[in-house]
Amino acid sequence: MTYVIAEPCIGQKDASCTEVCPVDCIHPTKDEAGFEEAAQLFIDPEECIDCDACVEACPVDAVFPEDLLPEQWSGYAERNVAFFAA
């Protein structure tokens, strides 16, 4: 299982999650190219170790375990995968 960043992140990009991630699997970070242009942050499903740190750090409750992702945001799992496939 991996974690997924969903709709509440859009327009927020607080980035608290990037600061607590022990494996640096959330991108783009504030220091990376494309941060300003990105509508949201993304979790790399291949790198995520399911530690839960990002869930606790997110002030807008945008991070969900993939198996608990609300139905209305189910497409965000694919968006997170697609971001890293490019």
MMTF fields as JSON, N, C-alpha, C and O atoms, coordinates in Angstrom:
{
  "mmtfVersion": "1.0.0",
  "mmtfProducer": "UNKNOWN",
  "numBonds": 343,
  "numAtoms": 344,
  "numGroups": 86,
  "numChains": 1,
  "numModels": 1,
  "chainsPerModel": [1],
  "groupsPerChain": [86],
  "chainIdList": ["A"],
  "bondAtomList": [4, 2, 8, 6, 12, 10, 16, 14, 20, 18, 24, 22, 28, 26, 32, 30, 36, 34, 40, 38, 44, 42, 48, 46, 52, 50, 56, 54, 60, 58, 64, 62, 68, 66, 72, 70, 76, 74, 80, 78, 84, 82, 88, 86, 92, 90, 96, 94, 100, 98, 104, 102, 108, 106, 112, 110, 116, 114, 120, 118, 124, 122, 128, 126, 132, 130, 136, 134, 140, 138, 144, 142, 148, 146, 152, 150, 156, 154, 160, 158, 164, 162, 168, 166, 172, 170, 176, 174, 180, 178, 184, 182, 188, 186, 192, 190, 196, 194, 200, 198, 204, 202, 208, 206, 212, 210, 216, 214, 220, 218, 224, 222, 228, 226, 232, 230, 236, 234, 240, 238, 244, 242, 248, 246, 252, 250, 256, 254, 260, 258, 264, 262, 268, 266, 272, 270, 276, 274, 280, 278, 284, 282, 288, 286, 292, 290, 296, 294, 300, 298, 304, 302, 308, 306, 312, 310, 316, 314, 320, 318, 324, 322, 328, 326, 332, 330, 336, 334, 340, 338],
  "bondOrderList": [1, 1, 1, 1, 1, 1, 1, 1, 1, 1, 1, 1, 1, 1, 1, 1, 1, 1, 1, 1, 1, 1, 1, 1, 1, 1, 1, 1, 1, 1, 1, 1, 1, 1, 1, 1, 1, 1, 1, 1, 1, 1, 1, 1, 1, 1, 1, 1, 1, 1, 1, 1, 1, 1, 1, 1, 1, 1, 1, 1, 1, 1, 1, 1, 1, 1, 1, 1, 1, 1, 1, 1, 1, 1, 1, 1, 1, 1, 1, 1, 1, 1, 1, 1, 1],
  "groupList": [{"groupName": "MET", "atomNameList": ["N", "CA", "C", "O"], "elementList": ["N", "C", "C", "O"], "formalChargeList": [0, 0, 0, 0], "bondAtomList": [1, 0, 2, 1, 3, 2], "bondOrderList": [1, 1, 2], "singleLetterCode": "M", "chemCompType": "L-PEPTIDE LINKING"}, {"groupName": "THR", "atomNameList": ["N", "CA", "C", "O"], "elementList": ["N", "C", "C", "O"], "formalChargeList": [0, 0, 0, 0], "bondAtomList": [1, 0, 2, 1, 3, 2], "bondOrderList": [1, 1, 2], "singleLetterCode": "T", "chemCompType": "L-PEPTIDE LINKING"}, {"groupName": "TYR", "atomNameList": ["N", "CA", "C", "O"], "elementList": ["N", "C", "C", "O"], "formalChargeList": [0, 0, 0, 0], "bondAtomList": [1, 0, 2, 1, 3, 2], "bondOrderList": [1, 1, 2], "singleLetterCode": "Y", "chemCompType": "L-PEPTIDE LINKING"}, {"groupName": "VAL", "atomNameList": ["N", "CA", "C", "O"], "elementList": ["N", "C", "C", "O"], "formalChargeList": [0, 0, 0, 0], "bondAtomList": [1, 0, 2, 1, 3, 2], "bondOrderList": [1, 1, 2], "singleLetterCode": "V", "chemCompType": "L-PEPTIDE LINKING"}, {"groupName": "ILE", "atomNameList": ["N", "CA", "C", "O"], "elementList": ["N", "C", "C", "O"], "formalChargeList": [0, 0, 0, 0], "bondAtomList": [1, 0, 2, 1, 3, 2], "bondOrderList": [1, 1, 2], "singleLetterCode": "I", "chemCompType": "L-PEPTIDE LINKING"}, {"groupName": "ALA", "atomNameList": ["N", "CA", "C", "O"], "elementList": ["N", "C", "C", "O"], "formalChargeList": [0, 0, 0, 0], "bondAtomList": [1, 0, 2, 1, 3, 2], "bondOrderList": [1, 1, 2], "singleLetterCode": "A", "chemCompType": "L-PEPTIDE LINKING"}, {"groupName": "GLU", "atomNameList": ["N", "CA", "C", "O"], "elementList": ["N", "C", "C", "O"], "formalChargeList": [0, 0, 0, 0], "bondAtomList": [1, 0, 2, 1, 3, 2], "bondOrderList": [1, 1, 2], "singleLetterCode": "E", "chemCompType": "L-PEPTIDE LINKING"}, {"groupName": "PRO", "atomNameList": ["N", "CA", "C", "O"], "elementList": ["N", "C", "C", "O"], "formalChargeList": [0, 0, 0, 0], "bondAtomList": [1, 0, 2, 1, 3, 2], "bondOrderList": [1, 1, 2], "singleLetterCode": "P", "chemCompType": "L-PEPTIDE LINKING"}, {"groupName": "CYS", "atomNameList": ["N", "CA", "C", "O"], "elementList": ["N", "C", "C", "O"], "formalChargeList": [0, 0, 0, 0], "bondAtomList": [1, 0, 2, 1, 3, 2], "bondOrderList": [1, 1, 2], "singleLetterCode": "C", "chemCompType": "L-PEPTIDE LINKING"}, {"groupName": "GLY", "atomNameList": ["N", "CA", "C", "O"], "elementList": ["N", "C", "C", "O"], "formalChargeList": [0, 0, 0, 0], "bondAtomList": [1, 0, 2, 1, 3, 2], "bondOrderList": [1, 1, 2], "singleLetterCode": "G", "chemCompType": "PEPTIDE LINKING"}, {"groupName": "GLN", "atomNameList": ["N", "CA", "C", "O"], "elementList": ["N", "C", "C", "O"], "formalChargeList": [0, 0, 0, 0], "bondAtomList": [1, 0, 2, 1, 3, 2], "bondOrderList": [1, 1, 2], "singleLetterCode": "Q", "chemCompType": "L-PEPTIDE LINKING"}, {"groupName": "LYS", "atomNameList": ["N", "CA", "C", "O"], "elementList": ["N", "C", "C", "O"], "formalChargeList": [0, 0, 0, 0], "bondAtomList": [1, 0, 2, 1, 3, 2], "bondOrderList": [1, 1, 2], "singleLetterCode": "K", "chemCompType": "L-PEPTIDE LINKING"}, {"groupName": "ASP", "atomNameList": ["N", "CA", "C", "O"], "elementList": ["N", "C", "C", "O"], "formalChargeList": [0, 0, 0, 0], "bondAtomList": [1, 0, 2, 1, 3, 2], "bondOrderList": [1, 1, 2], "singleLetterCode": "D", "chemCompType": "L-PEPTIDE LINKING"}, {"groupName": "SER", "atomNameList": ["N", "CA", "C", "O"], "elementList": ["N", "C", "C", "O"], "formalChargeList": [0, 0, 0, 0], "bondAtomList": [1, 0, 2, 1, 3, 2], "bondOrderList": [1, 1, 2], "singleLetterCode": "S", "chemCompType": "L-PEPTIDE LINKING"}, {"groupName": "HIS", "atomNameList": ["N", "CA", "C", "O"], "elementList": ["N", "C", "C", "O"], "formalChargeList": [0, 0, 0, 0], "bondAtomList": [1, 0, 2, 1, 3, 2], "bondOrderList": [1, 1, 2], "singleLetterCode": "H", "chemCompType": "L-PEPTIDE LINKING"}, {"groupName": "PHE", "atomNameList": ["N", "CA", "C", "O"], "elementList": ["N", "C", "C", "O"], "formalChargeList": [0, 0, 0, 0], "bondAtomList": [1, 0, 2, 1, 3, 2], "bondOrderList": [1, 1, 2], "singleLetterCode": "F", "chemCompType": "L-PEPTIDE LINKING"}, {"groupName": "LEU", "atomNameList": ["N", "CA", "C", "O"], "elementList": ["N", "C", "C", "O"], "formalChargeList": [0, 0, 0, 0], "bondAtomList": [1, 0, 2, 1, 3, 2], "bondOrderList": [1, 1, 2], "singleLetterCode": "L", "chemCompType": "L-PEPTIDE LINKING"}, {"groupName": "TRP", "atomNameList": ["N", "CA", "C", "O"], "elementList": ["N", "C", "C", "O"], "formalChargeList": [0, 0, 0, 0], "bondAtomList": [1, 0, 2, 1, 3, 2], "bondOrderList": [1, 1, 2], "singleLetterCode": "W", "chemCompType": "L-PEPTIDE LINKING"}, {"groupName": "ARG", "atomNameList": ["N", "CA", "C", "O"], "elementList": ["N", "C", "C", "O"], "formalChargeList": [0, 0, 0, 0], "bondAtomList": [1, 0, 2, 1, 3, 2], "bondOrderList": [1, 1, 2], "singleLetterCode": "R", "chemCompType": "L-PEPTIDE LINKING"}, {"groupName": "ASN", "atomNameList": ["N", "CA", "C", "O"], "elementList": ["N", "C", "C", "O"], "formalChargeList": [0, 0, 0, 0], "bondAtomList": [1, 0, 2, 1, 3, 2], "bondOrderList": [1, 1, 2], "singleLetterCode": "N", "chemCompType": "L-PEPTIDE LINKING"}],
  "groupTypeList": [0, 1, 2, 3, 4, 5, 6, 7, 8, 4, 9, 10, 11, 12, 5, 13, 8, 1, 6, 3, 8, 7, 3, 12, 8, 4, 14, 7, 1, 11, 12, 6, 5, 9, 15, 6, 6, 5, 5, 10, 16, 15, 4, 12, 7, 6, 6, 8, 4, 12, 8, 12, 5, 8, 3, 6, 5, 8, 7, 3, 12, 5, 3, 15, 7, 6, 12, 16, 16, 7, 6, 10, 17, 13, 9, 2, 5, 6, 18, 19, 3, 5, 15, 15, 5, 5],
  "groupIdList": [1, 2, 3, 4, 5, 6, 7, 8, 9, 10, 11, 12, 13, 14, 15, 16, 17, 18, 19, 20, 21, 22, 23, 24, 25, 26, 27, 28, 29, 30, 31, 32, 33, 34, 35, 36, 37, 38, 39, 40, 41, 42, 43, 44, 45, 46, 47, 48, 49, 50, 51, 52, 53, 54, 55, 56, 57, 58, 59, 60, 61, 62, 63, 64, 65, 66, 67, 68, 69, 70, 71, 72, 73, 74, 75, 76, 77, 78, 79, 80, 81, 82, 83, 84, 85, 86],
  "secStructList": [7, 7, 3, 3, 3, 7, 4, 4, 4, 6, 6, 6, 7, 7, 7, 2, 2, 2, 2, 2, 7, 6, 6, 7, 7, 3, 3, 1, 7, 6, 6, 1, 6, 6, 6, 6, 6, 7, 1, 1, 7, 3, 3, 7, 6, 6, 6, 7, 7, 7, 7, 7, 2, 2, 2, 2, 2, 7, 6, 6, 7, 7, 3, 3, 3, 4, 4, 4, 7, 7, 4, 4, 4, 6, 2, 2, 2, 2, 2, 2, 2, 2, 2, 2, 2, 7],
  "xCoordList": [0.853, 0.0, 0.892, 1.996, 0.402, 1.097, 0.117, -1.083, 0.633, -0.21, -0.424, 0.395, -1.528, -1.919, -2.287, -2.966, -1.827, -2.22, -3.398, -3.33, -4.481, -5.726, -6.076, -5.255, -7.287, -7.77, -7.524, -7.239, -7.617, -7.405, -6.036, -5.854, -5.079, -3.751, -3.754, -2.923, -4.668, -4.668, -4.794, -5.717, -3.835, -3.808, -3.191, -2.938, -2.944, -2.37, -0.859, -0.085, -0.456, 0.958, 1.719, 2.77, 1.204, 1.817, 3.252, 4.099, 3.532, 4.861, 5.345, 6.499, 4.509, 4.904, 5.215, 6.082, 4.509, 4.716, 6.116, 6.72, 6.63, 7.964, 9.04, 10.078, 8.794, 9.766, 9.868, 10.918, 8.8, 8.81, 9.024, 9.238, 8.969, 9.111, 10.542, 11.489, 10.706, 12.06, 12.742, 13.955, 11.986, 12.588, 12.478, 12.77, 12.069, 11.968, 11.204, 11.682, 10.013, 9.229, 8.098, 7.275, 8.037, 6.983, 7.598, 8.562, 7.006, 7.56, 6.444, 5.312, 6.702, 7.959, 8.1, 7.115, 9.328, 9.588, 9.725, 9.801, 9.754, 9.878, 11.174, 11.252, 12.19, 13.49, 13.61, 14.619, 12.613, 12.689, 12.025, 11.089, 12.539, 11.906, 10.502, 10.282, 9.579, 8.206, 7.311, 6.11, 7.862, 7.035, 5.948, 4.78, 6.322, 5.349, 4.261, 3.102, 4.625, 3.671, 2.743, 1.615, 3.195, 2.4, 1.19, 1.297, 0.053, -1.167, -1.183, -1.841, -0.455, -0.44, 0.882, 1.713, 1.073, 2.236, 1.839, 0.655, 2.848, 2.609, 3.521, 4.643, 3.032, 3.815, 4.216, 3.37, 5.515, 6.019, 5.641, 6.144, 4.766, 4.312, 5.409, 5.294, 6.465, 7.577, 8.51, 9.18, 8.558, 9.47, 8.806, 9.489, 7.503, 6.774, 6.94, 6.787, 7.258, 7.433, 6.267, 6.365, 5.187, 3.97, 4.202, 3.685, 4.968, 5.313, 4.256, 4.25, 3.356, 2.271, 2.685, 1.838, 3.957, 4.416, 3.741, 3.417, 3.527, 2.924, 1.462, 0.969, 0.784, -0.629, -0.757, -1.598, 0.07, 0.03, 0.466, -0.02, 1.371, 1.915, 1.025, 1.146, 0.147, -0.659, -1.741, -2.626, -1.679, -2.654, -4.03, -4.993, -4.125, -5.408, -6.007, -6.963, -5.451, -5.951, -6.092, -7.152, -5.021, -5.025, -4.383, -4.434, -3.782, -3.044, -3.843, -4.31, -3.984, -4.775, -4.029, -3.312, -4.188, -3.724, -4.518, -5.713, -3.874, -4.542, -5.836, -6.808, -5.863, -7.063, -8.176, -9.29, -7.896, -8.908, -9.192, -9.839, -8.703, -8.923, -10.419, -11.037, -11.01, -12.438, -12.774, -12.01, -13.901, -14.319, -14.274, -13.853, -14.704, -14.725, -13.327, -13.19, -12.301, -10.925, -10.127, -8.896, -10.789, -10.096, -9.107, -8.095, -9.363, -8.469, -7.124, -6.184, -7.017, -5.76, -4.683, -3.5, -5.035, -4.033, -3.295, -2.069, -4.029, -3.41, -2.602, -1.551, -3.075, -2.327, -0.977, 0.019, -0.942, 0.331, 1.282, 2.462, 0.807, 1.638, 2.112, 3.291, 1.209, 1.535, 2.602, 3.431, 2.582, 3.567, 4.991, 5.897, 5.184, 6.508, 6.843, 8.0, 5.869, 6.089, 6.62, 7.211, 6.4, 6.792, 8.281, 8.764],
  "yCoordList": [-1.181, 0.0, 1.235, 1.223, 2.275, 3.559, 4.654, 4.414, 5.828, 6.971, 7.801, 7.779, 8.532, 9.329, 10.732, 10.899, 11.724, 13.103, 13.421, 13.221, 13.919, 14.143, 15.635, 16.502, 15.9, 17.242, 18.337, 19.468, 18.067, 19.181, 19.862, 20.983, 19.192, 19.785, 20.845, 21.753, 20.743, 21.656, 23.1, 23.47, 23.883, 25.284, 25.555, 26.711, 24.522, 24.695, 24.472, 25.371, 23.27, 22.888, 23.367, 23.995, 23.081, 23.5, 22.996, 23.692, 21.817, 21.192, 20.72, 20.309, 20.764, 20.192, 18.711, 18.175, 18.056, 16.631, 16.353, 15.337, 17.232, 17.006, 17.095, 16.44, 17.895, 18.084, 16.882, 16.66, 16.107, 14.976, 13.626, 12.625, 13.58, 12.304, 11.776, 12.433, 10.592, 10.071, 9.551, 9.339, 9.339, 8.818, 9.809, 9.453, 11.018, 12.075, 11.623, 11.777, 11.066, 10.568, 11.511, 11.147, 12.707, 13.67, 14.811, 15.449, 15.05, 16.037, 16.784, 16.302, 17.912, 18.643, 19.34, 19.768, 19.443, 20.177, 21.659, 22.027, 22.491, 23.932, 24.299, 25.336, 23.438, 23.704, 23.163, 23.408, 22.436, 21.819, 22.667, 23.424, 22.514, 23.157, 22.594, 21.402, 23.426, 22.989, 23.117, 22.867, 23.502, 23.613, 24.663, 24.409, 25.828, 26.914, 26.555, 26.93, 25.832, 25.482, 24.337, 24.26, 23.464, 22.293, 22.721, 23.571, 22.132, 22.454, 21.782, 22.256, 20.672, 19.915, 19.182, 19.22, 18.513, 17.661, 16.219, 15.885, 15.363, 13.973, 13.046, 13.415, 11.84, 10.823, 9.748, 9.2, 9.444, 8.401, 7.036, 6.668, 6.29, 5.015, 3.958, 3.001, 4.12, 3.16, 3.421, 2.505, 4.659, 5.046, 5.11, 4.993, 5.292, 5.437, 4.187, 3.066, 4.394, 3.264, 3.146, 2.424, 3.838, 3.745, 4.076, 3.395, 5.107, 5.437, 6.282, 6.358, 6.923, 7.718, 9.136, 9.919, 9.471, 10.788, 11.923, 12.955, 11.748, 12.799, 13.04, 14.165, 11.988, 12.115, 13.054, 13.954, 12.838, 13.655, 15.097, 16.021, 15.293, 16.624, 17.496, 18.721, 16.895, 17.656, 18.473, 17.902, 19.802, 20.638, 20.683, 21.167, 20.171, 20.217, 18.825, 18.665, 17.822, 16.444, 15.967, 15.484, 16.104, 15.718, 14.36, 13.866, 13.745, 12.499, 11.323, 11.35, 10.289, 9.114, 7.832, 7.797, 6.775, 5.474, 5.139, 5.423, 4.547, 4.293, 3.508, 3.767, 2.56, 1.751, 2.481, 1.965, 3.662, 4.462, 5.79, 6.677, 5.91, 7.118, 7.266, 6.347, 8.409, 8.6, 8.413, 8.828, 7.798, 7.474, 8.683, 8.563, 9.845, 11.028, 11.47, 12.268, 10.971, 11.336, 10.13, 10.167, 9.089, 7.865, 8.118, 7.422, 9.079, 9.393, 9.947, 9.976, 10.383, 10.943, 9.889, 10.227, 8.641, 7.576, 7.51, 7.407, 7.567, 7.549, 8.821, 8.767, 9.941, 11.193, 11.134, 11.613, 10.535, 10.422, 9.517, 9.843, 8.405, 7.495, 8.191, 8.113, 8.866, 9.522, 10.61, 10.801, 11.311, 12.368, 11.805, 12.452, 10.607, 10.014, 9.192, 8.825, 8.907, 8.158, 9.068, 8.602, 10.353, 11.302, 11.543, 12.313],
  "zCoordList": [0.0, 0.0, 0.0, 0.543, -0.605, -0.623, -0.22, -0.086, -0.034, 0.28, -0.971, -1.889, -1.003, -2.156, -1.67, -0.657, -2.412, -2.129, -3.041, -4.254, -2.444, -3.18, -3.27, -2.969, -3.681, -4.014, -2.977, -3.372, -1.676, -0.732, -0.862, -0.386, -1.502, -1.691, -2.786, -2.766, -3.732, -4.874, -4.395, -3.671, -4.83, -4.46, -3.097, -2.756, -2.317, -0.984, -0.995, -0.668, -1.374, -1.417, -0.188, -0.314, 0.977, 2.231, 2.363, 2.923, 1.865, 1.857, 3.217, 3.341, 4.235, 5.526, 5.371, 6.062, 4.466, 4.236, 3.69, 4.034, 2.853, 2.284, 3.357, 3.261, 4.364, 5.433, 6.362, 6.964, 6.489, 7.423, 6.749, 7.434, 5.431, 4.718, 4.86, 4.426, 5.468, 5.687, 4.426, 4.431, 3.343, 2.11, 0.945, -0.196, 1.218, 0.206, -1.038, -2.162, -0.823, -1.96, -2.362, -3.202, -1.788, -2.115, -2.915, -2.491, -4.095, -5.014, -5.715, -5.719, -6.295, -6.223, -4.87, -4.268, -4.413, -3.181, -3.522, -4.694, -2.51, -2.726, -3.452, -4.111, -3.326, -3.942, -5.36, -6.022, -5.839, -7.152, -8.232, -7.976, -9.433, -10.586, -10.723, -10.508, -11.07, -11.269, -10.055, -10.154, -8.903, -7.694, -7.886, -7.592, -8.372, -8.526, -9.53, -9.349, -10.588, -11.631, -11.231, -11.718, -10.368, -9.978, -9.157, -8.272, -9.455, -8.708, -7.349, -6.423, -7.226, -5.985, -5.856, -6.763, -4.725, -4.509, -4.795, -4.831, -5.0, -5.357, -4.561, -4.213, -4.277, -3.572, -4.566, -5.272, -4.62, -5.504, -4.909, -3.847, -5.581, -5.02, -4.946, -4.181, -5.728, -5.694, -4.519, -4.043, -4.051, -2.974, -1.599, -0.581, -1.554, -0.292, 0.565, 0.082, 1.847, 2.768, 3.752, 4.744, 3.487, 4.302, 5.773, 6.658, 6.024, 7.406, 8.109, 9.338, 7.347, 7.921, 8.34, 8.77, 8.222, 8.674, 7.907, 8.495, 6.614, 5.798, 6.162, 6.076, 6.565, 6.943, 8.137, 8.146, 9.122, 10.337, 10.068, 10.72, 9.123, 8.865, 7.987, 8.015, 7.219, 6.256, 6.965, 7.602, 6.861, 7.555, 6.886, 7.48, 5.635, 4.929, 4.726, 3.966, 5.399, 5.316, 3.885, 3.486, 3.109, 1.701, 1.445, 0.318, 2.46, 2.265, 2.825, 3.964, 1.991, 2.355, 1.996, 0.996, 2.803, 2.341, 1.077, 1.005, 0.097, -1.177, -1.013, -1.722, -0.098, 0.083, 0.842, 0.939, 1.377, 2.072, 1.36, 1.916, 0.136, -0.643, -0.915, -1.451, -0.554, -0.804, -2.283, -3.155, -2.557, -3.92, -4.85, -6.001, -4.364, -5.221, -5.644, -6.571, -4.988, -5.315, -5.823, -5.822, -6.245, -6.665, -7.803, -7.889, -8.666, -9.774, -9.342, -10.137, -8.108, -7.637, -7.468, -7.504, -7.287, -7.219, -8.551, -8.577, -9.647, -10.975, -11.234, -11.873, -10.751, -10.935, -10.26, -10.802, -9.054, -8.349, -9.123, -9.252, -9.635, -10.43, -11.697, -12.043, -12.387, -13.66, -13.501, -14.391, -12.387, -12.169, -12.219, -12.743, -11.679, -11.624, -12.87, -13.07, -13.687, -14.927, -16.036, -17.01, -15.871, -16.928, -16.96, -17.79]
}
